[in-house]
């Protein structure tokens, strides 16, 4: 017992005199380490008689607790002193320029949305927006999608448990087409808009995410036909990809909200391991890539929007913003768009000064 007391007093004195964290760590190993005298003393308890153990155990445990408490207190004091010394040594010159400070960047999706707006504004289109939380009438019914359409199923669409005052189901919009319905109801015809924004579908894998970005275009006027649609898309893609050798192919398809409906394919080649838009899809070394759907607005959709389908005609198209951003800027993984990795943003992000302009090229970087 006398040895334990004297060893404890010596250890506490050594801890108090420790002038650095390294010296303190050495003292911890000397006392509480695996081969420290306190640890060795605890191991001797197993070979003692019950009477000896009853007398020795409290003293050893008390010594262990006192040393551990002293070690913690001394460590806190040494760390506080080191911090104070560092703060006194380091200074910040607030007059220095902030050039070396980390800079934020514009996400490629935001940049492409600005590029879209710039190009379509030159074509006379306005930018329209709408709510991301929609009701099923605007999202499905007004777009001529009947009650049994697969897109209405729970496994494809995110529904909320609530309903609107009219008893309609509430959901996260699955496309930006509801914006077209709202715009026609509010503005009537003629109308020429694009509707970029976030959309949501219950789908997630290497090439799909539950949230992604679309842009939909709508033109309603008199005597509109598919030729106007193809010219509009060709003009857009030439400006967006900044090359004249853009070739489009329209393939017959089916969408409830357009009739006739066509898929939009663009010719591309493979250069340096990535797809490069340009050229003719039927030429050697080239192929066709699907970029979106389009068609003439269905007469029923016009009627739902309060327009006379005998007087007004129009076309609509939808493109995936994430996909055309990947094509233009050489990205190969859609998931990286939403990971928030600062290294990816530093590489692919844009300076706030990279404002898209048709005169300088929408993809020009400052």
N, C-alpha and C positions, 0 to 999 in steps of 0.2 A: 504494500500500500504506500509505503514511504517512497519507493522508487517511482510509482505511478505519479505521485504528487509532484516530486521534484522534476521528473521528465516533462510533465505538463507545464509547470512554471517555466522551464527552460524553453519549451516550444513556443509558449505565448510570448516570451520575451524576444525570441528570434523572429517571430511573425511581426511583432511591433517594430522591430528594427529593420525589416526588409525594405530596401530602397528601390526595388524594381519588381516588375511582374515576374521576371525570370527567377529572381531570388525567392520570391513568394512561392512560386511553383516548386522550386527545389525543397522548400520547407514542407510543402504539402506532401510531396513524395516521401520525405523522411518520416512523416508522422502517419498520414492516412493512406499512403500508397499501398500497393499489394505487399510490399516488403517493409513497410513502415512499422515502427514499434507498436503503434496502437493496433494495427491489423494483426500483428504477431501475438500481441497480448490477448486479443479476442479469440484467437485460435487455441490458446492454452486453456480456455474455459472448459473445453470438452474433456480434458484429462483430469480435472479437479473433482474432488468429492463434493457432494451437495452442499456441505457446510462451507467449504472453501469458495465454491462458486457463488453462493449467496453473499459472501462478504466481498469478493473481488469484482463481480460483474457490474454492480452500480458504479464503482469507482472508475472502471475502464470506460463504461458508457458515458459517464459524466465528463471524463477527460476528452473523449471523442467529440462530444457535443460542443464543449468549450473551444476546442481547437478549430472545429469546422466553422463555428460562429466567428471566431477571430479571423480566420482565413477570408471569409466572405466580406467582412467589414474592411479588412485591409485592402482586398482587391478592389472594392468599390472606391476607396479613398485614392488608391494609386491611379485608377482609370480616370477619376475626376480630375486629379492633378495633371495627368497627361493631356486631357482635353483642354484644360485651361491653358496649359503651355502651348498647345497647338494653335488655339484661338489667338493667343497673344502674339504668336510668331507669324501667322498667316494674315495677310491683309487683302482687301479687295479695292481696286482703284475704280471707282464708279465713273471716272471720266474716260475710261478706255472705250473704244467702239465695240459694239456687240456683234461684230462680224463672226467671231469664233463661236458664238452661242449656237446650240442646235436649232435648226430651222424646221418648221412644219412644212408639209407638202400637201398638194391637192390630190385627192384620190383619183385614179384613172377613170372611175365611173363618173365622178363629178365633172372631170374634164371633158369626157365624151358627151355628157349631157349638155355642157356649154357649147361644144362643137355642133351638136345636133341643132340646138336653138339658133346658132349663128347661121347655119346653112339654110334651115327651113325658113328663118325670118327673111332671108334674101329671096325666097320663093313665095313670100306673102303669107306664111303660116304664123299664127299666134300660138303661144304656149298656154295650154289649159291644165288645170290641176283639179283634183277631186279627193274625197276622203279615202283613206286606206281601209277604214272599217266601213263596210258597205252593207246594204240589205240585198236579199236574194232577187228582188225585182229588178234593180238596176244592174246587178252582176250577171243574172241569168235570164230572167223572163223577158225583159225588154230587148234582149239580144237574141230572141227567138230560140232559146234553149229550153226544151220542154222539161216536165217534171221528172222524166225517167233518164235524162241525159247523164252519162257516167260522171261528168265533171261535178255534178251536184252531190256525189256520194261523200260520206264522211271520210273515207280513206284518201280522198283527193283534195278536200277543202277544209280549212280551219273554221269551224263554227263556234259561235259564242252561245252560252245557254239562254241569253236574253232574246227578246223579240222587240220589234219596233211598236210604236203605238198603233200602227195599222195591222199588227200581227205578222209582219214579215220576219223571216229568219235573218240574223245578223252574222256576218262573217268577215274574214280578212279577204280583200278582193283578190281574185285569182288572175286578173289581167287589168290593164288600164282602160279597157273598153267602156266600163261604166262612165268614165269621164266624157266619152263621146255622147252618150245618152243625156247626161246632165247638160252638156253644152248645147245640144240641139233643143232640149226643152227650154233652156234659158234664153238662147240667142235666136233660135229659128234658123232659117236659111236665107241667103247662102252663107256657108261657113267653111273655114279652112284652118284647121288646128292640128297641133301635135300634142300628145299627152305622155310625157315621160314620167317615170316614177317606180316605186317599189311595188312588187306583187308577191303573193304568198301561195305556195302549194305544198301539200303534204308529200314531199318527195326529197330524198337525200341520198346521194351516192357520189362517186368520183366526178360525175358530169352534171349533177343537179344539186341544188341547195334549196332549203325550204323558203328562203327569201331571195329574190333576184330582181333584176331591173328590166323594164320593157319601155319601148316608146311606140305609141300607136299614132297613126296619122288618119285624118278624116277630111275629105273634101265633099261638100254637098253644093250642087249648083244645077243649072239647066244644061242638058245635052252633054253630060259627062260620060266617058266610056273608058274601056280598059287601056286604050292607047295613052290617055292622060296619066293613068296609074303607072304604066311602064316608063314613060318619059320622066315622071317625077322621081321614081326610084333610081333610074339610071343617073339622072342629074345629081341626086343626093350622093350616090356611091362614088361618082367621079370626084365630087368635091371632098367627100370624107376621106377617101383613100388617096386623094391627090394624084390621080393618074387617069388618063383618058381611055386606056384599053380595058374598060369595064364592059363585060358582056353579061346580060341577064337572060335567064330562061324562066318562063312562066309555065308551071305544070298544073294541069287540072287537079283540083282537090275538093274537099268539102268542109265548110264551116257553117254552122247554123245562121250566122249573122251576115254572111255574104252569099250572093248568087249572081253570076258564077263566082267560084272561089279558085284561087291559084296559089301554089307554093312558089316562093321566089328563090331561085338558085343563082349563084354567081360563079363565074369561072375563076379557077385558081391554079397555081402551080406550087411545087415544093422547092424551096430554096433554103439551103443551110439548115435543114432539118425542121423547118416550120413552113406553114402554109402562107402563101403570099397571094393576095387577091389581085387578079388581072389576067388578061388574055381570054381565049375562048375555051370553054370547057371540053369541047370535042377535039381540040388540037392535040398533037402528040405531047406527052408530058404534062397535060393539063387534065382537070376534072371539074365536076360541079359540086358546089357546096350549098346546102340549104341554109338560108338566113332568116326566113320568116314566112308568114302567111299573109294573104291579101285577097281582095276581090271587090266586086261591086256590092254596095250596101243592099242587103235584102229589103224588099219592099215592106215586109212586116215590121222590120226595125224602124224604118222611116215612119210608119204609122204609129208605132209605140211612142216615138219621139214627137208626135203631133204634126208631122209633115205629110203633105199630099204626094204620094209616090208617083202619081201621074204627071206631076209638075216638076218634081225634084228627083235627081239622080246623084249618085256619088260613089266614091271608092274609099276603102279603108285598108290599112296595112298595119302589121305589127312586127317589130324587130326586137331581138334580145340585145340590150345594151351591153351586157357583160360579154356576150359572144363577139360582137363586132369590135369591142375594145381589145379582146384577146387577139383577134385577127390583125388589127392595125398595129398593135404595139408588141407583138411577139410573145404573149404570155401563153403558157400551156397548161395551167392548172386553175380551174375555177375556184377551188376552195381557198386559194391564197388571197382572193379578193376580200375575204371576210375574216382572215386570221388575225389581222391587226398587228402583223409583224413589222416593226419599224425598219428592219433591213430591207424588206420587200418594198415598203413605201418609199424608202430613200432611193431605191433603184428605179422604181417605176413611177413614183410620184412626180407631180409637176410643180413648178414654182408658181406662186400666186400671180406672178407677172406674165405667165404664159397664157395670155388671153387669146382665145381663138379669133382670128380675123380672116376673112376670105382673101384680102389683099396680100397678106403675108403667108397664107397657108394655115389651115386650121390646126395642123399638127406641129407648127413651128415652135421651137423651144427657145427661150430667151438665153 
